[in-house]
Amino acid sequence: MTAMNAPADPSPAPRRVLLVTGLAGAGKSTALAVLEDLGWETIDNFPVRLLNRLVAMPDEARGPLAIGFDSRTRGFVPADIIALVKELAARDDIALTFVFMDCSGGELERRYNETRRRHPMAAGRPVMEGIAAERELLEPLRRWAEIMIDTSAMTSNDLQTQVRQLFAPASSDSAITLTLSSFGFARGMPPLADLVFDMRFLDNPHWDPALRDLTGQDAAVGAHIERDPAFDEAFTRIRDLLLMLLPRYQAQGKPYVHVAFGCTGGRHRSVYTAERMAEGLRAAGFSPTVRHRNLGSRVADEIERDRR
């Protein structure tokens, strides 16, 4: 009886390699910084003639690689770079993308005058002449680029957003880390919260002797809070606001968002609202972590009683 041959292991997916070049001052460094935040391995001003060796180096992780170069890079000859791009693009183990960062001459001149930095090709001549010379040098690469990003009318945030939209991995790794917390104003506000919602307008379960020693995690307290006519509308509006803001934060590259809910003692109204909000946001696809600062201590309740 002849043994059947085991199926061959599938070939690994091609490694993503991004070549990023363009005019000096057009935003290459900003783009590479965003790519690094997105999990790309980034190298700037790497000698162009060594790119083949770099890409051929064994890499078990085979993570995405972004390589930046421009007219200041050693061995920068556009014709040689185009030949190298053709060679790399023909390889089955590499998924190559060539990006060119462009910008108008007037905007580049403004940026150099504003920062007082010297243009790399403007030694001994006006900055506009240096910009024009570099543009002429890079024109063959500009024509070869698969993706062109013109930053003439972009702010730094605009550029960061576009790079994320183009190159963020299709995974949850780029999602924001969301924290929902409860706290008591009697013990001070959380210093690092991005958004704070004051829930003291709701009827306070503290004044019901049967609920005083419970918390917002107990069903009886939740039922008491939900009977307040103001709760449903306020909760819905806050949830809808967060559902509008959180994707915007994510698009701007904000990695952490902390939303805090406060009440007087930090044990009833804020706790219940944070727990309910976590359920609503999970249903919308987010994965919040919930923290209750004042649970496990009666100090806040005692302070609340004294102040009232």
GUVEXLO-689594 format. One record per residue: z negated, x negated, y negated of N, C-alpha, C, CB in turn; residue in one letter. Coordinates in steps of 0.02 Angstrom, whole numbers, plus 50000, padded with zeros to 5 digits. Each point is the difference from the previous one (the first is absolute). Glycine has a CB too. Layout:
<pts>
ZXYZXYZXYZXYA;...
</pts>
This chain:
<pts>
500004995850059500005004249941500004995649938499395009250062M;501074991949895500084995749941499575002749943501164996850035T;498444998949937499585002049944500425001149938499024993750047A;500825011649918500375001449938499774995349945500145012050034M;500324985849926499834995649944499635004049947501004992750023N;498475004349949499635003349945500435000149938498904996350049A;501055008949912500415000349938499804994449953500115012450012P;500384984949956499874994549953499615002649940501054994250036A;498525001349937499625001949941500475001349942499024993250040D;500865012049922500445001349943499944994449949499895012450018P;500674986349949499994994749949499575002249941501154996250035S;498504999149934499595001949942500445002449943499134991750034P;500585012749925500375002649943500164994249952499445011350012A;501134989049955500174994849952499474999349946501215002150021P;498664991849959499504998849948500315001549932499434991350070R;500215012549889500245001549932499914993849956499715012250014R;500844985649956499994994349955500325002349934500064991550096V;499575007449851500225002149933500104993749958499395011150009L;501214988149964500144994649953500005002949930500684993650086L;498885003849871499925002849933500174994749949499105007950040V;501404993449919500204995449948500165004049937500454991650084T;499775005049864500175003449938499864995749940499775010850055G;500324992249887499904996549937499274998549989501015005649953L;498854988550021499314998249984499725004849948500244987950026A;499185015049989499695004849955500175007250017500054991449913G;500365009750138500215006950018499505003550044501174996449990A;498335000050038499495003350039499934997850072500195009449927G;500114984950091499974997850070499284998850022501124994749986K;498475002149973499314998650020499605006550010500064989149937S;500065015850019499665006450007500215003450065499945001349875T;500714998650140500245003150062499694996650061501075003049942A;498894990450058499714996550058499265001650007500854990949986L;498805009749958499285001750004499905006950031499784992949898A;500655011950084499945006750030500164999850074500325005249891V;500204991050128500184999350070499424997150040501204998649968L;498464996550003499424997050034499465005350011500264988849949E;499625015450000499515005450007500205004950054499714998749880D;500945002150131500255004650051500004997150070500705005149912L;499084988650094499954997050066500564995250017499425010050034G;501034988749919500534995150013499714992949993500885008149958W;499374987350082499864992949987500494997849946499604997950121E;500144999249825500434998349944499974992549985499825011449953T;500764985950030500064992949981500454999749939499844995950120I;499945000849828500404999649939500244992849989499355009649950D;501254989950022500314993649984500024995350060499605001349883N;500565001550175500094996050061500684996649997499245007850067F;500804985749952500654996549998500535003850040499404989049988P;501145012849979500495004550030500304997150063500245004449887V;499884989250114500344997050058499554999950062500684993149922R;498695008450070499545000150058499885007150025499474989749956L;500885015250017499885006950019500145001150075500305003649884L;500234993450142500165000850071499434997650044501214998649973N;498504995850008499434997450040499415004649995500404988449981R;499475014249959499435004449991500065006250042499864995749884L;500735007450114500105006250037499994998750075500675004649905V;499544989450117500024998450071499324998250029501154996149983A;498365002749974499334998150025499715005750041499824992649900M;499865005850157499705005350042499455003649962500274993450103P;499745013149905499505004149966499845005950046500414996649883D;499015003150150499825005150048499935006849967499424991450069E;500325008749870499905006449966500665003049977498864996149964A;501614999650019500665002249976499945005349945500474997450112R;499065001449843499925004549944500574999149950498764999950015G;501325004849939500544999449950499894994049955500165012450003P;500384984249979499984993949961500425000849937499824993250105L;499885005349837500365000349937500024993049970499655012049980A;500944985650002500094993249974500315000549931500144995250117I;499515002149833500255000149932500294993349979499165008649973G;501394991649990500294993849973500405001849938500064994750116F;500045000449840500415001149941500274993249978499315010149964D;500944989649974500354994049977499544993949997500765007249935S;498584993950067499534994349998499884997150069499475005149901R;500744998450153499864997950068500424993950019499725011850030T;499974983550004500354994050023500595001950045498934993349991R;501645003549997500595001450041500345006549985499474993350086G;500445009249853500285006549982500744999249982498875004149959F;501574997550089500725000049990500265006750025500104987250011V;500135017349944500195006750022500485000250059499835003549884P;500674992250117500495000150056499654998550066500924996549921A;498624998750078499634998350061499555005850022500024987949967D;499695015549984499565005650016500405005750032499234996949906I;501365004550067500425005350028500194998350072500445002849885I;499734990950127500174997950069499415001050046500834991749955A;498575006750020499405000850040499855007350013499554989449952L;500565014849998499895007250009500465002750055499655001149879V;500994996850120500475002250051499764997950069500934999349917K;498824994550087499774997450065499405003950025500434988749969E;499085012749987499405003650021500165007250017499314992549928L;501155010650034500175007050012500335001050068500125001649877A;500184993150150500355000650065499514999650059501014994949947A;498365003450041499524999350054499735006850022499704988649957R;500225012250109499755006250027499255000849993500934999850080D;498714994649910499275000449998499735000849929499974993050103D;500485007949848499795000549930500345006249969499854987349991I;499755016549972500275005449959499944997749928499685009250084A;500874988349889499994996749934500185004849944500314989350056L;499325010249890500155003849939499984995249941499525010750049T;500984989849908500064995549942499885004149937500824992350062F;498685005949899499815003749940500104995749938499155006650066V;501154996349883500114996449937499625003649944501144995950039F;498445000349925499635002649943500404998649936498884998350060M;501325007149907500424999349940499625002549939501055001350070D;499194996949871499705002349937500474998349943498824998450046C;501175005749903500444998749943499784993749963500235012349989S;500264984549978499844993949963499505001249944501134995850028G;498965009749935499555001449945499285001050022500955005149940G;498964998350117499325001150025499704993550026500305011850030E;500104984150003499744993650023499794995649941500745000750102L;499674999349845499824996249940499345002449972501224998049975E;498695008650022499375002849974499414997850043500635009949955R;499464990250111499454998050044499824992749991500375008750083R;500134987049910499854992849992499684998749932500964997150076Y;499275006349873499704999149934499285002649999501135001049947N;498755004450089499345003150001499504995650038500525011449994E;499704985750062499554995950041499994992749978500215007850095T;500284990349863500064993149976500124995050057499265003049905R;501034999550149500194995550055500714997549990499235006150079R;500924988149947500664997049992500465002350056499504990049942R;501105012350040500485001950051500234993750037500385009949931H;499694990450136500164994050038500664996849983499345004850090P;501134998949880500654997149983500124999849925500435004250108M;499024996049854500075000049927499714993849967499945012350004A;499994982450035499734993849971500474997449946499424997250109A;500325002249829500394997349945500515004849971499834989150052G;500135017349966500475004949972499655006849996501004993750046R;499295011049915499685006649994499935003550067500475000949886P;499025003350119499865003350064500595004350023498784999949972V;501585003349981500565004250020500564996050033499725007849907M;500374985950071500504995850032499794998250071500344995449888E;499025003550122499754998650067500085006050045499194991949952G;500675014050022500075006250039500735001050020499015005049941I;501454993950011500715000850014500254995150053500165004149883A;499594989650112500204995050049499755001850070499994991249910A;499405011250094499725001950066500385006050028498874995549966E;501295009349991500365005950024500684998050029499425007149913R;500924988450055500644997650025499914996550067500434998849883E;499044997150123499874996450062499865004850058499554990449933L;500095015150052499785004550053500485005650015498864997349967L;501685003349995500465005650009500265000750072500324998649881E;499854996050154500225000850070499465003350044500744990049986P;498645008250003499465003050039499905007349982499454988850008L;500625012749928499935006949978500515004550035499574996049889R;501045001550119500525003950033499865000950074500824995949917R;498824999350113499865000250072499395004350016500504988750010W;499095012749942499365003450014500115007150027499464993249910A;500155008650140500025006850027499595004849957500144995350115E;499335002249855499575004249958499924996549933499385004750100I;500764998849846499914997349934499465004149964501204995849995M;498315000849977499475003349962500054997649928499245000950102I;500965003649854500074998449929499355001949965501275001850002D;498374993249974499345001249969500025000549924499514994050096T;501095006749875500064999949927499555005149967501174996250013S;498805009950015499605005449970499365001450038501065004949956A;498754990550088499425001250043499384996649972500765000950098M;498675002549910499364996749991499824996650066499625008549913T;499864987550086499774996850061499825005250053499584990449934S;500095015150045499825005350047500635003450029498935001849937N;501584999150022500625003050024500314995750055500195005249887D;499824988250102500294995550049499595000150065500444992849908L;498905007050085499585000250060500125006450040499134993149941Q;500935012550025500125006350034500674999950037499325005949914T;501204991450055500654999950032500004995550062500545002249889Q;499134992050106499974995550057499635003450058500024990049923V;499445013550062499645003650053500445005350032498924997949941R;501455005750019500435005350027500544997150045499775006849899Q;500484987350083500544996950039499764996650063500614998549894L;498804998350103499824995450054499325001250032500704991949942F;498965013550041499365001450033500125001450074499515004549893A;500094992650151500085001450072499925007450014499574988550029P;500805014050019499965007050018499415001150046501245001349989A;498164997649984499395000850039499455002049952500364991550086S;499065010149943499435002249959499654994149968499865009950074S;500364983949940499654994249973500024999949924500294993750103D;500235009449867500054999949928499655006049967501094993850012S;498585010450030499665005849972499374997849963500465007350092A;499334996949862499394998549963499395000950045500555003449892I;498924993050092499355000950032499615004749956500014988450055T;499855017649971499715005449961499275001150020501135005449988L;498434994549962499295001250012499785006049959499804987850023T;499875016950009499675005749966499254999050006500985007950024L;498674992749921499284998950002499645005549962500184987650009S;499185013150008499565004549963499444995849969500265009850077S;499484992549867499464996349967499605004849957500684989350000F;498735008549979499585003849955499984997049931499325003750097G;500825000349853499974997449931499304997649983500935007949968F;498564994850065499324997949986499884992750015499635011650024A;500804985650018499934992950018500574995749973499395003550102R;500994999349852500534996249969500685001150032499164991649969G;501365007449992500685000950025500234994050040500255007449902M;500204993650147500284994250037500434995849952500005006650109P;499904986949890500354995849950500744999050013498924994449983P;501315006450079500684998250016500455005950019499554989150037L;500235016949946500415005950017500615000549955498975005950040A;501604995949988500615001149960500005006949969500624992250074D;499135012749962499985006949975499315002850016501255001650016L;498435001849936499345003050009500045007449982499424988949974V;500335015250072499985007249988499275002350001501155001650053F;498665001749892499315002349992499955007150028499844992849896D;499775008050158499945006550033499375003849980500644995350096M;499045002749849499385003249980500105006949970499544988749980R;501085013550012500125006849976499895005250056500824995449917F;499135002350146499895004550056499275001850007500994995150058L;498885010749972499315002150012499654995050045500345012149988D;499064985849993499654994550033499585002450058499984993949892N;500195004150170499595002050058499294997449998501045000250066P;498834994949892499324997149995499485005349984500504989249963H;499705016050000499525005049978499875005450053500364997949882W;499975001750174499865004450057499544996250047501125006249989D;498244995950018499534996350042500254998950071499095004749932P;501314999950094500254999350069500544994750005499735012050020A;500574986249925500564995150001499804993349971500785009549990L;498664990049976499824994149963500004993750043499315007249925R;500434993250136499954994150042500634998850042498775001850003D;501725002549991500644999050035500474996049955499845010850065L;500764988149960500504996349961500665003850002499444989050024T;501055008449939500665003149999500364999650066500054997249882G;499684999250166500304999750066499765005750045500084987749989Q;499435016249987499745005750038500395006349982498864994650005D;501285009550046500415006049990499695004849950500414998750116A;498925001949883499685004849955500114997949927499155002650088A;500834991049898500124997649932500735001249981499104991250013V;501365007350033500705001349987500145007249984500284990650073G;499415014049965500105007149988499745002049932499925002250123A;499504995049857499725001449935500484997849944498844998750048H;501434995349958500454997349949500645004149996499524988550018I;500755013550040500625003750001499935007049971500344993550099E;499045009249900499895006649970500054999849923499285002950097R;500684991149875500074999449927500725001849981499094991049995D;501025013849962500695002149983500424994449971499555011249979P;500144983649994500394994649969500244994950051499345001649897A;500394998550164500144994550046500734999950022498835000750039F;501435004949985500684999950029500534997749951499655009350074D;500334993349865500514998049951499924992749981500035011749957E;499354986050032499904993049982500224995450056499045003349926A;500774998350135500194995850057500764999650007498935003250058F;501405002549937500735000150007500344995849946499925011350052T;499844989349887500304996149945499894992550008499845009849924R;499564988350097499874992950011500434997350057498825001449957I;501215002450098500424997850056500734999249980499215005850078R;501054999149885500704999649980500124994149952500105012450014D;499414986249944500054994249955500034993650040499385006249910L;500194993150140500004994050042500654999450039498765000750009L;501505004850016500634999750038500584998049955499575008850077L;500384992449858500504997749953499904992749981500105011649956M;499264986350036499864993349975500064994750055499255005149916L;500534996350144499964994850051500684996950017499015006050046L;501534997949962500654996950010500224995749941500305009550073P;499514992549866500174996149941499624993350001500225010649935R;499144989650083499624993850006500344995550052498935006049969Y;501264996950087500314996150053500664996949977499465007450085Q;500944996549878500644997449975499904994349951500495011350016A;498944988749948499854994749952499684994050034499875008749911Q;500034991750155499734994350036499244999449997501064994449979G;498605010950003499274999849998499735000350071499975005649886K;499714989150139499814999950071499385004150017500514988950005P;499045012149947499375003550013499905005549947499504989650053Y;500295016249969499835005549955499335002850021501225002749979V;498324997749973499325002650013499915006249958499544988450027H;500375017450006499885006349966499285002050013501225003650012V;498394997449935499295001550006499845007049976499744987849985A;499825015650051499775006749981499254999549987500915005850069F;498884996649872499304999449982499665006749989500274989349948G;499085010850068499585005749980499334996949979500575008450081C;498934995549907499384997249972499664995150048499865010549933T;500034991950128499644995750048500444996550050499075007549986G;501564994650020500464996650046499895001950072500044990849921G;499675015250092499855001950069500335006550021498934994049989R;501265010349964500255006650018500725001149979498835004249991H;501274997549944500665001949976500514994450007499445007749921R;500384986350059500474994550004500174998250073499554995649892S;499965004750151500114998450071500485005050032498854994850006V;501015011649981500435005150030500714999549974499005007650013Y;501084991449922500674999549971500384994150028499595005449896T;500084988850110500334994150028500235001250072499304992749925A;500275010550115500185001450069500595004850004498814998150034E;501175007349927500555004749999500654996949976499185009249982R;500764986549966500604996949973500314995250051499525000949884M;500064995750154500264995650052500415004050051499014992349985A;500755013650033500375004250047500685002049970498925004350048E;501084997749889500625002049968500504994349994499365008549938G;500404985550047500464994349993500254997550068499414996849895L;500175003750156500234998150067500565004750022498864995550029R;501075010949955500535004750018500664998449965499135008850017A;500834987749926500604998149963500264993150020499595006949906A;500104989950144500254993650025499634993849977501065005550003G;498414995249957499614994349978499434998750050500285002549879F;499424991650116499464998150046499404997549960500844997050090S;498815007649877499444997749958499394998150040500425007449911P;499204987850061499334998450024499515003549955500374988750047T;499115014449983499515003849962499344996350001500585011050027V;499134988149914499354996749993499555004249956500534988650015R;498835011950005499515003949962499444995249978500275010750064H;499734987949872499544994849975499275002050007500894996549921R;498955009850068499305001949993499715003550061500215000849881N;500175000050172499725003050060499534995150034501025007150014L;498464995650017499524995750033499424998249956500914995650069G;499085006949870499444998649955499815006249960500374988049992S;499005013150000499775005749960499864998049928499505005050104R;500614988849879499854997849933500405003949948499744988650045V;500905012649969500425003549952499755007149988500984993150036A;498815010250017499735006849992499375000049958500495003150110D;499094991849899499394999749961500154998849927499394995750100E;501095000149886500204998749931500295006449969500234988050027I;500185015650013500295006249975499465005049983501024997950068E;498485002749975499465004849989499624998349937499905001950124R;499964991649867499624997849940500405001449936499444991150068D;501225007849934500405000949940500095007349982500594989450027R;499385014950022500085007149986499345003149980500965000650082R;
</pts>
